[in-house]
């Protein structure tokens, strides 16, 4: 029983890790933007979206598809490969 619980827990963590990273995404975007001394307006303009739409991304109020994530990574000049940890 304990072994089953540990196996389940280990497998669950494998699936929860990407979810945790997505939850942290808005904080990371804001941090990177701030580090670059960019406003939300500047990032939104580079992405070709409204400031309101970008602000919702930074607040985690909207889903972001892979294409948009890649676009953000390119605009912010950050790697689009996953971190090893």
Protein Blocks (a to p, Z undefined) as FASTA:
>chain_A
ZZmmmmmmmmmmmmmmmmmmmmmmmmmmmmmmmmnopafklmmmmnopafklmmmmmnop
accdfklmmmmmmmnopafbdcfZZ
